[in-house]
C-alpha cells in the first residue's frame, strides 16, 4: 500500500483482525498519535471517528462481519497533512456508495435516527480529501486532513 512519497513524511502501519471489538483499540491508537502530533481535541476526535468508521465499514461490509481477516491502517504524516489509508481484501465499496448521501435529520425527532449508514457522509464532511481505490488486491479508502500551520 504505497502512499505518495513526501521528503518529510513518516508512516506507521497497523494490521488488525476484522473484529468490531478491535475498534476501541484502533480509536485510542489514532487519538494518541494525533495528540502527539499536536492536533487539537476536535481534530483528534474527527481523525479517530473517521478511522473507526472506515475500519468498521471494512469489517461489516467488505468482510460481512467475518473475523480473522486483515484490515490495514497506514498512517502517513508530513508537515502538511496526515493521511489514514484503510485497506482490506474484501468486497470493494460500490462506486455509487462512495459519495456522501444526503442526510435528512429532523431535529425534533432525534430518537428516530437509525444507527449506521453515516460513515461515508462523516468521512467526506470531516476530512479534506476522501479517495477510494484498489492496489495489489487491497481495496482502500484514503482519508486526508491538512495540518494547520500556526
Secondary structure, 3 states (H helix, E strand, C coil): CCCCCCCCCEEEEEEEECCHHHHHHHHHHHHHHHHHCCCCHHHHHHHHHHHHHHHHHHHHHHCCCCCCCEEEEEEEECCCEEEEEEEECCCCCCHHHCCCCCCCCCHHHHHHCCCCCCHHHHHHHHCCEEEEEEECCEEEEEEEEECCCC
